[in-house]
Each structure stands twice: as structure tokens, then as C-alpha cells.
Amino acid sequence: MRPEKQFLVDETRARIGLAKHLFLVDFSGVKVSDVAELRKELAAVGAEYHVAKNSIIQIVAKELGLPDISSVLSGQTGFICGGEDPAAVAKAVVNFFKDRTGSDIKLGVLGDKLMKKEDVEYLGSLPSLPEIRAKFLSLLNTPASQMVRVVFMRVEKMGGAEGAPAEAGA
């Protein structure tokens, strides 16, 4: 392999190899200003957008043991990888390509699972990891706050409302 091509393979492998997920997109018809906007949105969730030759992506996918992605490696292909939360990255990708004509999501790879465009869109519709954590904590806090309310109401009924707030705040 020529040194220039080996350099491209090494760079692409370094980017894709560190990621737990990968999204391949068709970027034909996307303007440079739009790509800058996409990169900004992806940076907010810790992901990156890159363009590589299909042959380079194919070599790297085989080296890394990814599922067979050769069916979509035609035309202009960009790849998106990185970020801790695949749902947040997928949401940014789906939102960007939602209203774009001439460009689209080709597929995704999550771990060792190949995802069709519909699967990527579904992943993008899921709440992000911080949202899930907040909902879970809310569920945990609800019974505790209800119990405190019941106990406080019981104390008020018993006539100890004057001393209850001071004790609760201490």
C-alpha cells in the first residue's frame, strides 16, 4: 500500500476504532456552511464528522471487524463517530439530515450491530442519557417526597406543626 493511502487508513482507523458507534451518511448536496453547522452540533455531543473514500472506509471496517457495510459504500460517504451517548449523536444526525434533500443517513453501526436508516432514526428519537438519568431520579424521588408530605401532614394533624418545620430544617 502506498504511504499516502496507509496514512489515510491509519487516520480513519484511529477515529473509527475509538468509537462505540458509527453513522455513515451521504453528503452529496450538502453545502460547506451546512457541514460547519453539523460539526458544531456534533461537537456539542462529543462526536466528529469526517469524509473518507469508500475504499478506505471499507478497509478500516474489515480491519476493525465491523459488520459488512459494503452495500452502502457508494457515492459520497461521510462518517460520524465519537461521543459517549449514541442516542444524542443519532439525534443530532437525524435532526440535521431531516430536511436536507440530496443527502441522507445510509446506516449505523452500534457495537457489532448493523442499523438501517430507520433504526438510526429510532435511536435518535430516544431520550439522551442525561434525560434518562433525570427521569430515573425523578421516579426515585417521587415516593420519598410523597412520604415526607404524608408524615408532615400527620404531624400537622396532631398539632405539632409549630415545631415541625424547625426540626425538618435542622
Buried (B, 14 or more C-beta within 10 A) or exposed (E): EEEEEEEBBEBBBEBBEEBBBBBBBBBEEBEEEBBEEBBEBBBEBEBBBBEBBBEBBBBBBEEBEBBEBEEBBEEBBBBBBBBEBBBBBBBBBBEBBEEBEEBBBBBBBBEEEBBEBEBBBBBBEBBBEEEEEEEEEEEEEEEEEEEEEEEBEEBEEEEEEEEBEEEEEE
